[in-house]
Amino acid sequence: MKKRHIQKFVVLGIGLWLLFNIPFILLNNEATSFLGIPIFYVYLFSVWILGILISFFIITKYNE
């Protein structure tokens, strides 16, 4: 991989670290639900899946 692709993963990692940090998690720690699923779990799993999809896109598009 080239250096610029590795930099994309570093930015992705920092972004995911910020989104999984305590202040953002506590913002979504409410008693409400979305389609019967607590917002807390929807937030955690959607950010997690989004990170996986973005990293998959980077790997498949820029695999050299």
C-alpha positions in Angstrom: 0.0 0.0 0.0 1.1 3.5 -0.7 1.6 6.0 2.1 -1.5 8.0 1.2 -3.7 4.9 1.6 -2.2 4.2 5.0 -2.9 7.8 5.9 -6.6 7.2 5.1 -6.6 4.3 7.6 -5.0 6.5 10.2 -7.7 9.2 9.7 -10.3 6.4 9.9 -8.9 5.1 13.1 -8.8 8.5 14.7 -12.3 9.2 13.6 -13.5 5.9 15.0 -11.6 6.5 18.2 -13.4 9.8 18.6 -16.8 8.4 17.9 -16.3 5.5 20.4 -15.0 8.0 23.0 -17.1 8.4 26.2 -18.7 11.8 25.4 -20.2 10.7 22.1 -21.3 7.4 23.7 -23.0 9.2 26.6 -24.8 11.5 24.1 -26.6 8.4 22.8 -27.3 6.7 26.2 -31.0 7.5 26.3 -34.0 5.5 27.2 -35.5 5.9 23.7 -35.5 3.2 21.1 -35.4 2.9 17.3 -37.5 0.1 15.9 -37.5 -1.5 19.4 -33.7 -1.4 19.7 -32.1 1.1 22.2 -30.4 4.1 20.6 -27.2 3.2 22.4 -26.9 -0.1 20.6 -28.0 1.4 17.3 -25.2 4.0 17.6 -22.5 1.5 18.6 -23.3 -1.0 15.9 -23.9 1.5 13.1 -20.6 3.3 13.8 -18.8 -0.1 13.9 -20.4 -1.3 10.6 -19.7 2.1 9.0 -16.0 1.8 10.0 -15.8 -1.7 8.5 -17.5 -0.6 5.3 -15.2 2.4 4.9 -12.1 0.3 5.5 -13.4 -2.4 3.0 -13.9 0.4 0.4 -10.4 1.7 0.9 -8.9 -1.8 0.6 -10.8 -2.8 -2.5 -10.5 0.5 -4.4 -6.8 1.1 -3.6 -5.4 -2.4 -3.4 -2.3 -2.2 -5.6 
